[in-house]
Amino acid sequence: MKKLVTLFLAITMMVTCTACSTSESEEEDTSGITVGAIYITSQNDTSGYTYQHHTGIVTAMENLGLDTETDLLIVDNVEEDDTQVSAAIDTLAGQGCDIIFGISFGYITAFDTAAAQEEYSDIIFSHATGYLSNDTNFNNYFGRIYQARYLAGVAAGLKSLETGNDAIGYVAAYNLEYAETCSGINAFTLGVQSVNANATVYVNEISSWGDETLERQAAQALIDTYDVGIIAQHSDSAQPQMVAEENGIYGFGYNSDMTEQAPDAHICAPIWNWDIYYEAAISAVMEDPTTFMTTVGNYYGGLAEGFIDISELSDNAAEGTAEILEEVSALMESGEWDVFSGVSLEISTDGTITQVEEPVMKNDGTEAGVIDDSVITGTMDFNVEGVVAQ
Amino acid sequence: MKRQNYFHVVKRDDVRLKRIILSYLLAVLIAIIIGGILLSIQNVNPFSYYKDMFSLGLIGNKFGYKQVEAFIKVFTPLLLTSVALSLAFKMRFWNIGGEGQFIMGAIGAGIVAYLLGDSLPSLIILPLMALVGALFGGLYGAFVAVLKVKYNTNETLLTLMMNYIALYLLKFFGETSGEWNFFLSTDSSRPLFASFPESALMIEIPTFFGYFSLNLSLVIALLICVAIWWYLKYTKRGYEIAVVGDSPNSAKYAGMKVSKIVVRTIFLSAALIGLAGAFYVSSAGTLSTSMTNSVGWTGIVVAWLAKLNTIAITVVSLLITVLQHGCSVASASYATVDANFANLLQGMILFAVLTADFFTRFKLVKTSKQEVE
């Protein structure tokens, strides 16, 4: 026993010495600002939701000349549980963070509570995808991803005219349960119909934000049932695109350019440039945190800010797609027209775009009425004409 | 010639406390050294990491008292659950349904908070939440106990399956929008568990440290630990548990009603876990589908490491919470270290201690030539 103990003490000392020689000195905060982030999965992910945000924060900080080694504190794998989120907030606040980002919807209550606490009044709380905020130190941020989905829809419509197949499939995480998902489906469908009024979008819901197996099955089922010629998606993985590739049809991914995973199928994907927001938010805190809510406030950026975009069109796109998308996005960027503004576009293949004043119709035949931002982000619970959901 | 193992396991007949503690410490040290090597590979100074970890990040922390409050919220449910599980394990009833019983307790407390929270004062609503939570958890566990004594079903499988039923029931309430669903917040268009009314929040006892407030549930949990320790050691019923655990047949022979004892004990065990769930949601002020924090599983490890001894359970759950909480706090400060490393370190430490535990009770003896022949 004694021998063992001595042996281990010796090993400990050896490790200690090597560790001391390799370790860096204690961290020094030079920039005077510390960014905190709370992630739903691991910061070392190589794809998916957390990865998108982490990349965005790191890019933004590098652009602002901050050191992500010392100025960025992360608590990751934090589940949507108030006690766990509060503990993560306490940790980050205690270590001197000036702004704390929370990326998941379920963090909302804990963020709301923390922002209202007196001790934390100097800290900015910034919450993605939520709807709560206050006047001093708590905002929410999200993007007009529906604009990019409309563009993808236009490209899909053009492709459907080229192939002569009016059936388009859509693998969706959810549909009517979340405004985020059904507004995306609706925008995509309106985009498709602006080009091809006869096209139908068949939605297959998997009831999960991401599940490779389910995504694959859902895509295959759309092909087997409706003989679709295009697979679009609102789900995390590239599986639906791979299924499109295997079946010799075309597809539109989500979140990142999936042309690499499905070179012969993928056309383009709606993407988020999270760094656009993160840079705006962090630089606002660097300048003057007290005016954060007036300078940044609740952020809902889109194509105009570069926060939302579509990935580069691949060679699979129909002839002339690039020019048409250019024109349509110019309309949105200038603010002249928007997807849910109550005016539809009619786009012909030669590139002429006409604006038609007609209300958006639901697929039960009633009018959708006025669709403003709060409906798009919060209360939308219908599908437009042209959507067939199981 | 028949193949023989080179070693065989022999039970030690002299298990000394000093040796146990020493080997545990050594095991923890080994795991920490391996962790330190891994940290060095990631260019993180192991010493500053461990300093943050074992101090729970309290050193140089602007809001240290908040860390302690968060710590208590994690520690209390683990303590109660571990003590509760030890009751079942003493009787050799393998209750691995802690997760489900915890969730049922939370659902029970949640129902009371949502439906009656606005109309009743704290002093009535909190005991009621605790009572209903304990009842929900208790009945959920006792159901399996009844099946076991009546039809001799396997409680390991049943309690495991009941975990999922409870979890999906909670998910159903948490994700299904509808007029009837009082679990959901009315001002969110996405399904979101509503916050409890003010009166359903756990009482915080202000202390002389100024800001810091002590969660009442911790005090109650510690009192329950003392009560259970006394129950097992000095009461007839506590003794019956041990007898049934050792040999149900002897218990029958001694005139004990074994089935009654089993159902009663499991009800108590599961009710305490349900109570832990009720305390937890009352401290959090809302429900969530990931609130168990794996307490039903960690509790099993705690109970076994502590040899089902109530006092040792208190110490072990304290240490495990320090480990869990400290790991996540420390991981936050280092860019390259994520929560996965924290889990890895916890796993290594537990594994090392369990191995040490094995070697304090057994030894490997070389198989001699004669035995082979």
Interface residues (C-beta under 8 A of the other chain):
Chain A: M1 L4 V5 F8 I11 T12 V15 T16 T18 A19 C20 T22 S23 E24 E26 E27 G36 S42 Q43 N44 T68 E69 T70 L72 L73 I74 V75 D76 N77 V78 E79 E80 D81 D82 T83 Q84 S86 A87 A88 D90 T91 L92 A93 G94 Q95 G96 F105 G106 I108 T109 T113 E119 Y131 E177 Y178 A179 G378 T379
Chain B: R19 L22 L26 L29 I30 I33 G36 I37 L39 S40 N43 V44 N45 P46 F47 S48 G57 N61 K62 F63 G64 K66 Q67 E69 A70 K73 V74 E175 S177 S188 S189 R190 P191 L192 S195 Y211 Y280 S283 A284 G285 T286 S288 T289 S290 M291 N293 H325 S328 V329 S331 A332 S333 A335 D338 A339 N340
